[in-house]
Amino acid sequence: MSELRQDRTSGGWVIVAPHRGQRPQASGSARPSGPAPAFDPKCPFCPGHEGELPGILAETKAAGAPGWAVRAVPNKYPALQAQAEPPHVADHVAQAGFGIHEVIIESPRHDAELDTLSADERLAVITAYRDRCQVLFAAPRIETVVLFRNHGPSAGASLLHPHAQAIALSMVPPRLAALSAWGKHYYAEHGICAMCEELQGETRHRERIVEETERYLALVPFAAEHPYEIWIVPLDHHASFIDIEDEALAEFGELLARCLRRLKKVLAGPPYNFVIDSAPKHAFGAAHFHWRLRLVPDVAIWGGFELGGGLPINPSSPEDDAAALRAASVDDGVIDARRQPG
């Protein structure tokens, strides 16, 4: 069973989930040397392997076989559990590892990529992201939902089959808590959302913009922690991702796909993570919180100073990164590979 444990020396929290070490490292856990198969007989997410799933929570139906386009299922090795037991630890602060951990299987095809799905298939995925977050926020005791995607073994993906995950917690995790606290302080001091003001400056100077659509801006942030880090942010102020309207879903999904293609062109298909920073329940509708998706390619390793000081060193220029991503064609198959920053 999971536990939430607090470090007495720092006040920080850690999820301790030993059963996560039992996750399968199947044939789909690493990129094959050749093209991935459309179906992997060892992959639990492939059609026909429903008996290996702990259940099916929701499905987006499809006309052809196997009859579904997207599935939401419970994580078989959850970081947190809805039926968590009180911890039995002495002389320390700990909580039951309560929460909900889901997997969103993005396609029946084992070899699918989020950026190469059809527009309709991708819309089904983005809609499932929003809808599952809405469902999780409505569950009792849930305060925060974190939706994320790990792509590639070095980015934490244990299976190749395309999928995202959502973890719902009864607390606000440290990074989101700090983001909310800073936003509240900034709004009190300046009378404007910090992200809204940042977007105003970025659209004025345009140095770090990767792409702009009617509703969204993709940019390399001024103080990027990682090389080629991309944020996708709604131009209008919205605190929570779950408030994204139906007519905005496809535009968001297409922009995300183009950003992924740009990373492929510039960095020759790196592993990556993305996470949606969305308001905790107590900040729904807040003027100080502005949701965003952070897309981080796995091209640099943090060393001792970053681990010890908590102060990232980015070995790449955000302005140069934005220029390279902006220049990368997303319509042809040419790879414009640059040396990855070390």
N, C-alpha and C positions, 0 to 999 in steps of 0.2 A: 504494500500500500504506500501511497505517496504521503509526504509530510511537507509542510512549509516550516522551515527552520530559520530563526533569526540569529545572525552573528552578533554576539554581545559586544564585540570590539568595534563594530562599525555601524550597527543598526540595520544593515542590509539583510535582505531575505533571499533564501535559496529554496528551490523545489528539490527535494530528495526523492527520487523515483527509481529505485534499484531495478524494478522489473523492466524498465526501458532498455536495459542491457540485453534483454532476451529478444529484441526485435530481429527479424530474419534479415540476413545479408544474402538475399537470393541472387539468382543469375541476373535479375533486373536491378541490382544494387549499384552497378557500375556501367559506364558506357562501354558497349562492345567495340571491338576494333573496326568492324564493318557496320552497315546499317542495322538499326534495331529491328527486330521482327514485329509484324503487326499484332502478333499474339505470342505470348510467352507461357508455355505450359506450367511454369513454376511460379508465375506471378499471381498473387491472391486478388489483384484488382482487375484482372482480365475476365471477360465474360465466360460463364460456365464454372467459375470458381466461387459462386455465391456461398457455398458451404464453408468456405474459409473465412468469411466475413462474420463479425459479431452481430450483424444486423444491417438493415437498410433503412435509413431514416427518411430519405426523400429521393425522388428521381425526377429528372426531366425526360419525358417520353420522346421517342424518335420513331419515325415511320418505318424505317428499315431495321433489319436485324443488327444488334440483339434487342432492339426495342427501347433503348435508353441512350441518352446523350451525356448526361451528368448524373452522378450519384453522390449523396452524402451518407457516410457510414460512421459508426463509432470507431474511434481509434482502438485497435486491439491491445495496444501497449500505451495506455494514456498516461500523460504527465500528471493529471489530476483526475479524481473520480467523484461521481455524484454521491456514492455511498462510502465516503471516507470515514475512517475510524479515528477517534481521538488519539493523538500520539502519546506514547509512554516514554517520556524522557525526563530525566531528573536534572534540576539545577540549570535548565535552559528554557528559552521561550520557543515554543513550537505550536503549530496549529494543524488541525486535520487537513489533509491535502484535498480539500473540496474543490470541485470544478467540473467542467465538461470539456472533453477533447474529441473533436470530430475531424474526419478526413473528407475532403471534397475531391472525388475522382473525376477528372476533367474530360475524360473521353474513354470510350470502350477500347480504343486502339492503344496498344502498348507503345507504339512508336510515335505517337502524336506529340506535337510541340505547341505550346500556347500561342506562339506567334505564327504558326502555319495552319492553324484551324481555319475553317471557313468562317465568314462573318457571322452566320447564324449559330454555328457551334460555339464561337467565342462569346457571343451574346448570352448563350445559355450558361456558360461558365461564370461570367461576371454577374449575371442575375442570381445564380446560385450563391456566389460570395455574399451578395447583399442580403438575400433571403435567409441564409443560415445565420448570419450575424443578427438579423432581426429576431429570429426564433430564439437564439441563445440569450440575447438581452432580455427577452420576455420570461426566461426561466427564473424561478425563485432564487434569491440570494446572490444573483449575478450582478456584479458592478462593472466589469470590464470584459470586452471581447477583443482578442488579438488575432487577426487573420494574417497568415504568412505563407510563403512558398519557398521551399528549398529545392534548388535545381543542381544536381550533380553531387557525387559522393563527398567532395571536399566542402560543399556547402551544407552538408548535414542530411542529404536525401538518402534514405536507406533502400528505396525502391526507384527504379527508373520510370515506371508507369506514371504519366503526368497527374499530379495531384497537388492540392493545397491543403492547409490545415487551419483550424480555428480552435483556440483555447479560450474558454470562458472562466473567469476567476471571480471570487467574492471580494477581492481586494484590488487596488490599483498598483500595478507593478512599478518598480522604481523609475524607469525611464519615462513612462507616461505621467507619473506623479510629478516628476521634475519639469516635464514639458508643460503640464497644466499650471504648476506653480509659477513658472517663469512667465507664461502667457498672462496669468492673472496680475502679476506684478507689473508687467509691461503695459497692460491695458489701463491699470490704475494710474500709472505715471504719464502715459501719452494719450490716452483716450482713443486708442485704435488697436486693433488686433495686430500683433507683431508680424504674422504671416501676411495679412492684407497690406501692411506697409512695405514688407519685403517685395511682394509682387508688384507693387507700384513702382519701386525702384528698378526691379529687373526688367519690366516692360518699357521703362523709360530709357535705360542704358543698353539693354539687349546683348550684353557681353556673354552672359552665361545661359541664355535661352537655347534649348535644343529644338523645341517645336511649340507652337501655339495653335490651339484650336478655338472654337467658339466659346467653350466652357472651361477649358483646362490649359494649364501651362506646364510643360516639361522643361526642367532646368537642372543644371549642375549647381548646387548651392554654393554661395559665396565662401562659406566655411565648411566645405565638404570634408568629412572624416576619412573618406576612402577615394581612391582613384576611380574616375568615371562614375561616381555615384550620381544617380538621377532621382529627382523628386517629380512626381506628378501631383499637381495641386489644383483644386477648383478655383477659378478666378473669382467667383462670388463667394462670400463668406458662408461656410457650412461647418458646423462643429463635428457632425457625425457622418460617417460613411453610410450608415443605414438610411439616411435621408435622401440619398441619391435617387433622382426621379427616373421613371422608366425610359423617358426620351433621352436621358443623358448616359445610360448604361453602355450603349453601343459605341458612342464617341469615346468614352473612357477606355473601353476594351481595345478599340482600334489604336488609340494613342499608346497604350501599354504595349501592344504588339509591335508597333513601329519602333518604340524604344528598345525592345528586346532585339529586334533586327539590327538596329544601329550598333548595339553592343556586339552582336555576332560579326558584323562587318569590321569593326574597329579592333576587336580583341579576339577574333577567330573563335567565337563560341565559348565564352568562359562559364564556369559554374557561377551561380548567383543566388542571392536571397532577395525577396522583397517582403515588406511588411506594411500594413496599413495602420498608421497612427490615427486612431479615432477616439473621440471623446468618451471618457467613462460616463456611466449613467448619470451621475450627479452633475455632469457638465453638458448634458444634452441642451442644445440651443444656446450655449454660452457664447458671449461676445468675444471671449478671450481665446477660445480654442478653435483651430482651423485644421480639418483633417488633411492628410497627405498620404501618398504611397511613396515609400523609400525603396529604390531599386539599387542594390549594391552588388557589383560583380566581385567575384572572389579572385582578386589579382594581387593582393598585398597581404603579408602576414604581419600581424602586430608582434612587436618584440618586447623586451624587458621594460623599456621606458613606458610604453603604452600601458602595459599590464601594471607596472608599479605606480605610475603617475596618474593614470586615468586620463591622459592628455594625448589624443591621437596625433601622429605625425603623418601627414599626407604627402607622399613623395611625388605627387603629380599636381600640376597647375589646374585649378577648376576652369579657368578661362580657356586654356589650351584643350582640355578635355571636352568642353562644350563645343568648341570649334570643330574638333575632329568628329564628334557625334553628329553635329549639325550637317557636316559635309558628307557624311556617309549616306550613300544611296540606299533606300529601303525597297527599291523596285527591281533591282537586278540581282544576279547571283554572285557577283564579284566580291571577294573578301579583301578588304583593305586593311590587312593586319599590321598593327604597330607593335613595337616592342612593349611588352608589359612592364609597368613600373616595378622595381624591386624594393 
